[in-house]
Amino acid sequence: MLTAITITQIYVPDQDRALDFYVGQLGFEVQSDVDFGPMRWLTVNLPGQPDRAVLLEEPGSAGMSEETAAQVRELIAKGAAGGHLFFQTDDVWKTHAELKAKGVEVTEEPEDRGYGIDFGLRDPFGNHLRIAQVKRA
């Protein structure tokens, strides 16, 4: 029986730039950074959550033709590659202000949506991220 989701994957065209964003701006930690020859296995996790990681994978690294990888990179840039990450915070306004101060591009300002307050942003490549302060029942 399945017991947990441990790794979520998103495509990033440049893993070093992805590290600058996810570690340097969002506050993730590097979980693993391994050269497997045809691909670099690069995972990051939030501090205190080592059992849940995000694989930052370059298109074409394993089992993908260069033609398909180019199409994936194009879709990422358009924000249409399907990469979405959802995060939770205890103070959406503080998190919003901190990220804007670090130069993160916020695409949707905080808004009360009934279940809580959330806002949207994109990573440097076009992947969508949402950060929410969920109302407690």
N, CA, C and O of each residue as an XYZ file, in Angstrom:
548
protein
N       0.846     -1.185      0.000
C       0.000      0.000      0.000
C       0.883      1.237      0.000
O       1.889      1.291      0.708
N       0.507      2.222     -0.789
C       1.255      3.479     -0.835
C       1.081      4.232      0.473
O       0.003      4.220      1.066
N       2.147      4.887      0.920
C       2.073      5.596      2.203
C       2.433      7.075      2.134
O       2.117      7.825      3.058
N       3.091      7.513      1.052
C       3.488      8.925      0.994
C       3.933      9.301     -0.409
O       4.380      8.454     -1.182
N       3.807     10.562     -0.721
C       4.448     11.121     -1.904
C       5.772     11.705     -1.411
O       5.788     12.544     -0.511
N       6.869     11.265     -1.997
C       8.174     11.702     -1.503
C       8.893     12.681     -2.420
O       9.625     13.550     -1.946
N       8.691     12.549     -3.742
C       9.358     13.444     -4.681
C       8.358     13.902     -5.732
O       7.623     13.098     -6.305
N       8.344     15.198     -5.972
C       7.581     15.804     -7.046
C       8.600     16.352     -8.040
O       9.630     16.889     -7.634
N       8.327     16.226     -9.328
C       9.275     16.651    -10.349
C       8.734     17.823    -11.138
O       7.554     17.852    -11.487
N       9.601     18.800    -11.422
C       9.282     19.851    -12.376
C      10.478     20.012    -13.311
O      11.618     19.740    -12.933
N      10.201     20.457    -14.540
C      11.276     20.712    -15.484
C      11.804     22.125    -15.314
O      11.040     23.079    -15.169
N      13.116     22.241    -15.335
C      13.805     23.527    -15.306
C      14.913     23.478    -16.355
O      15.706     22.537    -16.354
N      14.992     24.455    -17.241
C      16.006     24.421    -18.291
C      17.439     24.628    -17.799
O      18.390     24.298    -18.508
N      17.601     25.170    -16.594
C      18.938     25.458    -16.067
C      18.938     25.139    -14.571
O      18.362     25.878    -13.773
N      19.579     24.050    -14.201
C      19.539     23.614    -12.798
C      20.279     24.558    -11.863
O      19.882     24.707    -10.707
N      21.345     25.201    -12.334
C      22.054     26.137    -11.462
C      21.204     27.377    -11.174
O      21.174     27.861    -10.043
N      20.518     27.887    -12.191
C      19.588     29.011    -11.964
C      18.440     28.580    -11.060
O      17.973     29.356    -10.227
N      17.988     27.336    -11.229
C      16.915     26.817    -10.375
C      17.371     26.786     -8.919
O      16.598     27.122     -8.022
N      18.618     26.386     -8.676
C      19.146     26.403     -7.306
C      19.158     27.816     -6.742
O      18.781     28.028     -5.589
N      19.585     28.778     -7.542
C      19.587     30.170     -7.078
C      18.188     30.594     -6.640
O      18.030     31.272     -5.625
N      17.173     30.191     -7.407
C      15.804     30.583     -7.092
C      15.252     29.793     -5.907
O      14.830     30.382     -4.912
N      15.253     28.467     -6.007
C      14.593     27.654     -4.984
C      15.332     27.670     -3.646
O      14.697     27.659     -2.592
N      16.655     27.695     -3.678
C      17.426     27.742     -2.434
C      17.652     29.196     -2.008
O      17.367     29.565     -0.868
N      18.162     30.009     -2.923
C      18.529     31.381     -2.581
C      17.362     32.310     -2.302
O      17.454     33.179     -1.435
N      16.246     32.133     -3.039
C      15.125     33.050     -2.851
C      13.969     32.447     -2.055
O      13.363     33.130     -1.230
N      13.660     31.173     -2.296
C      12.521     30.572     -1.592
C      12.910     29.897     -0.276
O      12.037     29.622      0.548
N      14.197     29.625     -0.060
C      14.630     29.077      1.219
C      14.677     27.557      1.307
O      14.749     27.007      2.405
N      14.638     26.868      0.160
C      14.792     25.411      0.168
C      16.220     25.038      0.537
O      17.104     25.893      0.585
N      16.434     23.764      0.795
C      17.763     23.199      1.028
C      18.034     22.159     -0.052
O      17.109     21.507     -0.537
N      19.304     22.005     -0.429
C      19.671     20.952     -1.364
C      19.602     19.624     -0.625
O      20.247     19.446      0.409
N      18.824     18.701     -1.152
C      18.724     17.367     -0.567
C      19.745     16.435     -1.208
O      20.471     15.722     -0.516
N      19.793     16.449     -2.553
C      20.786     15.632     -3.259
C      21.181     16.326     -4.548
O      20.370     16.997     -5.187
N      22.427     16.157     -4.915
C      22.960     16.716     -6.150
C      23.973     15.711     -6.668
O      25.139     15.730     -6.276
N      23.514     14.823     -7.562
C      24.317     13.686     -7.988
C      24.407     13.664     -9.515
O      23.400     13.815    -10.206
N      25.617     13.476    -10.028
C      25.827     13.339    -11.472
C      25.696     11.864    -11.825
O      26.535     11.049    -11.442
N      24.636     11.526    -12.559
C      24.412     10.153    -12.988
C      24.872      9.928    -14.422
O      24.447      8.961    -15.054
N      25.718     10.784    -14.946
C      26.171     10.659    -16.329
C      25.225     11.361    -17.274
O      25.439     12.526    -17.607
N      24.164     10.665    -17.722
C      23.257     11.324    -18.661
C      22.347     12.363    -18.000
O      21.669     13.122    -18.693
N      22.328     12.400    -16.691
C      21.480     13.381    -16.021
C      22.053     13.751    -14.659
O      22.816     12.998    -14.054
N      21.664     14.918    -14.204
C      22.002     15.392    -12.864
C      20.743     15.245    -12.020
O      19.713     15.844    -12.326
N      20.826     14.447    -10.955
C      19.716     14.240    -10.037
C      19.816     15.314     -8.964
O      20.647     15.227     -8.060
N      18.965     16.324     -9.073
C      19.020     17.471     -8.169
C      17.681     17.623     -7.471
O      16.676     17.954     -8.101
N      17.669     17.380     -6.169
C      16.439     17.531     -5.398
C      16.649     18.566     -4.300
O      17.740     18.708     -3.747
N      15.572     19.281     -4.004
C      15.563     20.271     -2.928
C      14.350     19.998     -2.044
O      13.356     19.422     -2.485
N      14.456     20.419     -0.800
C      13.335     20.263      0.124
C      13.265     21.473      1.041
O      14.243     22.200      1.217
N      12.087     21.671      1.621
C      11.937     22.735      2.613
C      12.642     22.311      3.894
O      12.646     21.123      4.219
N      13.236     23.243      4.631
C      13.886     22.897      5.889
C      12.930     22.147      6.814
O      11.779     22.546      6.987
N      13.412     21.076      7.395
C      12.608     20.289      8.319
C      11.669     19.305      7.641
O      10.907     18.616      8.319
N      11.710     19.227      6.311
C      10.834     18.304      5.579
C      11.653     17.438      4.609
O      11.424     17.484      3.400
N      12.594     16.659      5.124
C      13.455     15.865      4.235
C      12.735     14.727      3.512
O      13.280     14.165      2.562
N      11.536     14.380      3.937
C      10.796     13.289      3.289
C       9.969     13.754      2.100
O       9.320     12.938      1.445
N       9.984     15.050      1.811
C       9.242     15.608      0.674
C      10.192     16.499     -0.121
O      10.676     17.513      0.382
N      10.451     16.107     -1.364
C      11.425     16.841     -2.163
C      10.854     17.187     -3.530
O       9.872     16.606     -3.991
N      11.509     18.157     -4.159
C      11.198     18.540     -5.529
C      12.424     18.208     -6.372
O      13.528     18.673     -6.086
N      12.221     17.399     -7.414
C      13.277     17.094     -8.374
C      13.281     18.194     -9.420
O      12.286     18.401    -10.114
N      14.395     18.897     -9.535
C      14.565     19.956    -10.526
C      15.281     19.322    -11.712
O      16.506     19.196    -11.713
N      14.514     18.927    -12.717
C      15.053     18.123    -13.816
C      15.125     18.915    -15.117
O      14.176     19.601    -15.497
N      16.261     18.808    -15.788
C      16.403     19.441    -17.091
C      15.726     18.591    -18.152
O      15.901     17.372    -18.156
N      14.954     19.197    -19.057
C      14.347     18.432    -20.145
C      15.420     17.765    -20.998
O      16.435     18.376    -21.331
N      15.182     16.521    -21.340
C      16.100     15.799    -22.197
C      17.158     15.023    -21.461
O      17.992     14.365    -22.084
N      17.142     15.086    -20.146
C      18.216     14.442    -19.390
C      18.165     12.925    -19.433
O      19.206     12.277    -19.318
N      16.998     12.346    -19.595
C      16.919     10.875    -19.624
C      15.712     10.450    -20.456
O      14.568     10.753    -20.118
N      15.987      9.752    -21.538
C      14.896      9.179    -22.313
C      14.061     10.162    -23.102
O      12.910      9.864    -23.419
N      14.605     11.337    -23.433
C      13.842     12.334    -24.180
C      14.724     12.837    -25.316
O      15.878     13.203    -25.089
N      14.203     12.857    -26.513
C      14.982     13.352    -27.647
C      15.230     14.853    -27.490
O      14.528     15.535    -26.743
N      16.232     15.350    -28.201
C      16.534     16.785    -28.141
C      15.379     17.596    -28.735
O      15.106     18.707    -28.280
N      14.713     17.059    -29.728
C      13.564     17.749    -30.313
C      12.440     17.907    -29.287
O      11.855     18.983    -29.158
N      12.146     16.838    -28.566
C      11.114     16.896    -27.529
C      11.554     17.809    -26.393
O      10.746     18.575    -25.868
N      12.827     17.737    -26.008
C      13.347     18.597    -24.936
C      13.190     20.070    -25.313
O      12.840     20.892    -24.467
N      13.446     20.406    -26.578
C      13.285     21.792    -27.026
C      11.817     22.217    -26.926
O      11.521     23.353    -26.555
N      10.909     21.311    -27.256
C       9.483     21.622    -27.149
C       9.083     21.815    -25.689
O       8.292     22.706    -25.378
N       9.618     20.995    -24.798
C       9.315     21.125    -23.363
C       9.845     22.460    -22.844
O       9.150     23.154    -22.102
N      11.072     22.826    -23.227
C      11.634     24.117    -22.795
C      10.755     25.276    -23.266
O      10.548     26.239    -22.527
N      10.244     25.185    -24.479
C       9.364     26.223    -25.011
C       8.059     26.300    -24.211
O       7.581     27.391    -23.897
N       7.494     25.151    -23.887
C       6.258     25.123    -23.094
C       6.479     25.671    -21.686
O       5.619     26.371    -21.152
N       7.625     25.356    -21.083
C       7.942     25.880    -19.747
C       7.949     27.411    -19.805
O       7.336     28.072    -18.966
N       8.639     27.963    -20.790
C       8.753     29.419    -20.916
C       7.393     30.089    -21.083
O       7.204     31.228    -20.657
N       6.448     29.386    -21.701
C       5.101     29.921    -21.880
C       4.223     29.706    -20.647
O       3.097     30.202    -20.588
N       4.742     28.966    -19.663
C       3.932     28.650    -18.478
C       2.908     27.579    -18.762
O       1.897     27.483    -18.066
N       3.159     26.760    -19.791
C       2.182     25.762    -20.212
C       2.694     24.329    -20.089
O       2.101     23.416    -20.663
N       3.775     24.116    -19.355
C       4.361     22.777    -19.265
C       3.718     21.929    -18.173
O       4.053     20.753    -18.029
N       2.818     22.497    -17.417
C       2.150     21.722    -16.375
C       2.865     21.718    -15.044
O       2.402     21.074    -14.102
N       3.991     22.424    -14.937
C       4.708     22.479    -13.665
C       3.997     23.388    -12.683
O       3.951     24.601    -12.884
N       3.443     22.820    -11.624
C       2.761     23.591    -10.584
C       3.217     23.073     -9.224
O       3.260     21.864     -8.994
N       3.550     23.979     -8.341
C       3.863     23.623     -6.960
C       2.981     24.480     -6.057
O       2.769     25.664     -6.322
N       2.469     23.868     -4.986
C       1.594     24.551     -4.039
C       2.226     24.484     -2.654
O       2.624     23.415     -2.190
N       2.313     25.641     -2.003
C       2.937     25.722     -0.690
C       1.986     26.376      0.309
O       1.036     27.064     -0.065
N       2.266     26.144      1.572
C       1.474     26.728      2.642
C       2.387     27.551      3.538
O       3.559     27.221      3.716
N       1.843     28.621      4.098
C       2.575     29.485      5.014
C       1.660     29.862      6.174
O       0.436     29.810      6.051
N       2.251     30.236      7.284
C       1.462     30.694      8.434
C       1.109     32.172      8.329
O       0.151     32.626      8.956
N       1.877     32.931      7.539
C       1.643     34.371      7.397
C       1.861     34.764      5.939
O       2.983     35.062      5.529
N       0.788     34.764      5.165
C       0.887     35.016      3.732
C       1.410     36.415      3.431
O       2.161     36.597      2.473
N       1.028     37.400      4.229
C       1.464     38.771      3.980
C       2.962     38.923      4.215
O       3.646     39.589      3.437
N       3.468     38.322      5.264
C       4.908     38.375      5.548
C       5.691     37.646      4.460
O       6.701     38.155      3.975
N       5.231     36.456      4.075
C       5.902     35.686      3.029
C       5.900     36.455      1.715
O       6.916     36.515      1.024
N       4.759     37.043      1.372
C       4.640     37.842      0.159
C       5.655     38.986      0.165
O       6.364     39.192     -0.821
N       5.727     39.726      1.265
C       6.648     40.863      1.367
C       8.102     40.406      1.278
O       8.909     41.046      0.604
N       8.443     39.310      1.950
C       9.820     38.801      1.920
C      10.227     38.380      0.509
O      11.337     38.679      0.067
N       9.340     37.693     -0.192
C       9.666     37.229     -1.541
C       9.797     38.396     -2.514
O      10.693     38.404     -3.358
N       8.911     39.379     -2.400
C       9.011     40.555     -3.274
C      10.316     41.302     -3.006
O      10.953     41.794     -3.937
N      10.717     41.387     -1.729
C      11.972     42.059     -1.381
C      13.178     41.329     -1.963
O      14.212     41.947     -2.221
N      13.055     40.028     -2.171
C      14.134     39.230     -2.771
C      14.087     39.249     -4.295
O      14.916     38.621     -4.953
N      13.121     39.967     -4.852
C      13.038     40.097     -6.296
C      12.240     39.020     -6.999
O      12.315     38.893     -8.221
N      11.473     38.237     -6.242
C      10.649     37.197     -6.849
C       9.500     37.850     -7.608
O       8.860     38.771     -7.101
N       9.238     37.370     -8.826
C       8.156     37.906     -9.654
C       6.820     37.338     -9.178
O       6.539     36.154     -9.365
N       6.002     38.188     -8.563
C       4.673     37.792     -8.119
C       3.707     38.054     -9.264
O       3.629     39.174     -9.770
N       2.972     37.026     -9.673
C       2.052     37.152    -10.808
C       0.623     37.434    -10.367
O      -0.173     37.953    -11.149
N       0.288     37.102     -9.128
C      -1.034     37.401     -8.560
C      -0.844     37.826     -7.113
O      -0.219     37.115     -6.326
N      -1.375     38.967     -6.774
C      -1.268     39.485     -5.412
C      -2.138     38.653     -4.468
O      -3.059     37.972     -4.919
N      -1.855     38.702     -3.157
C      -2.666     37.942     -2.204
C      -4.147     38.305     -2.302
O      -4.522     39.470     -2.436
N      -4.963     37.270     -2.231
C      -6.412     37.456     -2.321
C      -7.108     36.423     -1.441
O      -6.707     35.261     -1.385
N      -8.157     36.871     -0.757
C      -8.963     35.946      0.049
C      -9.841     35.133     -0.894
O     -10.631     35.691     -1.655
N      -9.701     33.839     -0.841
C     -10.425     32.954     -1.751
C     -11.401     32.030     -1.011
O     -11.831     31.013     -1.555
N     -11.740     32.381      0.201
C     -12.681     31.562      0.965
C     -11.985     30.520      1.823
O     -12.190     30.479      3.036
N     -11.169     29.683      1.213
C     -10.429     28.656      1.958
C      -9.217     29.249      2.666
O      -8.622     28.623      3.544
N      -8.866     30.467      2.267
C      -7.703     31.150      2.818
C      -7.247     32.233      1.858
O      -7.931     32.559      0.888
N      -6.085     32.778      2.147
C      -5.506     33.826      1.317
C      -4.331     33.214      0.571
O      -3.493     32.542      1.172
N      -4.268     33.443     -0.738
C      -3.121     32.934     -1.474
C      -2.688     33.915     -2.546
O      -3.401     34.862     -2.879
N      -1.492     33.664     -3.081
C      -0.974     34.463     -4.178
C      -0.163     33.569     -5.107
O       0.225     32.458     -4.747
N       0.084     34.083     -6.311
C       0.789     33.290     -7.307
C       2.094     33.925     -7.725
O       2.264     35.143     -7.669
N       3.006     33.080     -8.143
C       4.278     33.526     -8.680
C       4.777     32.497     -9.668
O       4.205     31.415     -9.802
N       5.842     32.842    -10.356
C       6.476     31.921    -11.287
C       7.950     31.832    -10.953
O       8.561     32.792    -10.484
N       8.510     30.654    -11.207
C       9.959     30.551    -11.082
C      10.586     31.212    -12.313
O       9.849     31.621    -13.210
N      11.901     31.331    -12.391
C      12.518     32.041    -13.519
C      12.244     31.416    -14.887
O      12.558     32.018    -15.913
N      11.668     30.228    -14.910
C      11.465     29.509    -16.160
C      10.017     29.525    -16.632
O       9.753     29.253    -17.803
N       9.075     29.836    -15.749
C       7.670     29.867    -16.111
C       6.793     28.897    -15.350
O       5.572     28.914    -15.513
N       7.395     28.039    -14.507
C       6.588     27.129    -13.694
C       5.766     27.930    -12.692
O       6.250     28.901    -12.111
N       4.521     27.511    -12.498
C       3.602     28.203    -11.601
C       3.775     27.730    -10.154
O       3.922     26.535     -9.899
N       3.755     28.667     -9.223
C       3.797     28.364     -7.796
C       2.686     29.153     -7.118
O       2.399     30.288     -7.499
N       2.066     28.551     -6.117
C       1.040     29.225     -5.316
C       1.415     29.063     -3.861
O       1.880     28.006     -3.436
N       1.205     30.125     -3.103
C       1.485     30.114     -1.672
C       0.216     30.537     -0.960
O      -0.363     31.578     -1.272
N      -0.221     29.716      0.013
C      -1.492     29.982      0.683
C      -1.362     29.941      2.199
O      -0.571     29.186      2.764
N      -2.152     30.764      2.817
C      -2.396     30.703      4.261
C      -3.815     30.184      4.384
O      -4.781     30.920      4.182
N      -3.928     28.921      4.713
C      -5.227     28.244      4.738
C      -5.936     28.539      6.045
O      -5.331     28.497      7.116
N      -7.243     28.843      5.948
C      -8.043     29.077      7.156
C      -8.224     27.773      7.914
O      -8.448     26.718      7.319
N      -8.127     27.858      9.194
C      -8.337     26.692     10.055
C      -9.825     26.558     10.354
O     -10.507     27.559     10.572
N     -10.324     25.344     10.366
C     -11.745     25.097     10.635
C     -12.078     25.357     12.090
O     -13.230     25.201     12.497
